[in-house]
């Protein structure tokens, strides 16, 4: 079944009392990432439900991250841009 981009949702549910979070997803990219974690760390990440279009996982709540956006000055941004132009130019 082909889902629209809007239908490819991911829902993370947790509360203050329990140590684990439930992750429900229909996004194939998120599924691949979580499946890799389940394979590599089966004692930490678990797949608890699956259909042909979605999967549900249990993950430790402490693995859910909130990050501040990275701040970069215009000078650093320009340096990075020039460096990437050099790298791309040298590939040819």
BELHU-V520796 format. One record per helix or strand. SS is the DSSP state (2 for helix, 1 for strand). FROM is the first residue (numbers start at 1). LEN is the number of residues. If there is no record, write none. Layout:
ss:SS from:FROM len:LEN
ss:SS from:FROM len:LEN
//
This chain:
ss:1 from:10 len:4
ss:1 from:20 len:6
ss:2 from:28 len:13
ss:1 from:46 len:5
ss:1 from:55 len:6
ss:2 from:61 len:3
ss:2 from:74 len:18
//
